[in-house]
Amino acid sequence: MKKDLHPTDYRPVVFQDVAADFAFLTHSTATSKETIKWEDGNEYPLIKVHISSASHPFYTGQEKLIDTEGRVDRFAARLKAAEERKKVLADKAKKTTAATKKVTAETDEAK
């Protein structure tokens, strides 16, 4: 066995699930600059998590969409922008086609 492989600086830390407004106190080596005053009146380091047993579908039995990064909003914005570009290009193509037909008609009349 290797010596000094496992960390030894365990201390009380509060993990808070931001999606479910749930927190629990446990021992961990995780570090944080944020702190929180716990139920016992002491102040502990705070680690924020996006999913815990209070919000995970496996434990809650219900499916919930958690969009912490704004991915759905960014996708919707890209989709809308793509549709607008497609419309602008289609209008430009119609104008170019109409102009080409007009020039062709004028050239045919001149002959």
C-alpha positions in Angstrom: 0.0 0.0 0.0 1.2 3.5 -0.8 1.5 5.8 2.2 -0.2 9.2 2.3 -2.5 8.3 -0.6 -5.7 9.4 1.0 -6.5 12.9 2.3 -6.5 13.5 6.0 -7.9 17.0 6.2 -11.6 16.1 6.5 -13.8 18.8 8.1 -17.5 19.6 8.4 -18.9 21.0 5.1 -22.4 22.0 4.1 -23.6 20.8 0.7 -26.5 22.8 -0.7 -28.7 21.7 -3.6 -29.6 25.0 -5.4 -32.4 23.4 -7.4 -34.3 21.8 -4.5 -33.4 24.2 -1.7 -32.0 21.3 0.3 -28.7 21.2 2.4 -26.9 18.7 4.5 -23.9 18.7 6.7 -21.2 16.1 6.3 -17.4 15.7 6.4 -15.4 16.4 3.3 -12.1 17.6 1.9 -13.8 20.0 -0.5 -12.8 23.6 -0.2 -14.9 26.7 -0.7 -14.7 30.5 -0.1 -18.4 30.7 0.7 -19.7 29.9 4.2 -23.1 29.4 5.7 -24.5 29.5 9.2 -25.9 26.1 10.0 -28.7 25.0 12.3 -26.4 24.5 15.3 -25.2 28.1 15.1 -21.8 27.4 13.7 -20.5 28.6 10.4 -19.3 26.0 7.8 -17.9 26.1 4.3 -20.6 25.9 1.7 -20.4 23.8 -1.5 -23.3 24.4 -4.0 -24.4 21.5 -6.1 -27.0 21.3 -8.9 -28.3 17.8 -8.2 -28.6 15.8 -5.0 -30.9 13.1 -3.7 -33.6 15.8 -3.1 -33.7 16.7 -6.8 -32.5 13.7 -8.8 -35.3 11.9 -10.7 -34.2 8.5 -9.5 -34.8 9.4 -5.9 -37.8 11.7 -6.4 -39.7 9.5 -8.9 -40.4 12.5 -11.1 -38.5 13.8 -14.1 -37.4 17.4 -13.9 -35.5 19.5 -16.5 -32.7 21.3 -14.8 -31.1 23.8 -17.2 -28.2 25.2 -15.2 -26.1 26.4 -18.1 -28.9 28.0 -20.2 -28.4 25.4 -22.9 -32.1 25.3 -23.9 -32.3 29.1 -24.2 -29.1 29.2 -26.3 -30.4 26.4 -28.5 -33.8 28.3 -29.0 -31.9 31.5 -29.8 -29.7 29.7 -32.4 -32.7 28.1 -34.0 -34.6 31.4 -34.2 -31.5 33.1 -35.7 -31.1 30.3 -38.3 -34.7 30.6 -39.3 -34.3 34.4 -39.8 -31.1 33.9 -41.9 -32.9 31.3 -44.0 -35.8 33.8 -44.6 -33.4 36.6 -45.5 -31.6 34.3 -47.9 -34.8 33.2 -49.5 -36.0 36.8 -50.0 -32.6 37.7 -51.5 -32.8 34.7 -53.9 -36.3 35.8 -55.0 -35.1 39.3 -55.7 -32.1 38.0 -57.6 -34.3 35.7 -59.7 -36.8 38.5 -60.4 -33.9 40.8 -61.5 -32.4 38.1 -63.7 -35.8 37.5 -65.4 -36.2 41.3 -65.9 -32.8 41.6 -67.5 -33.4 38.5 -69.7 -36.8 39.9 -70.8 -35.1 43.3 -71.7 -32.4 41.5 -73.6 -34.9 39.5 -75.6 -36.8 42.6 -76.5 -33.7 44.4 -77.7 -32.9 41.6 -80.2 
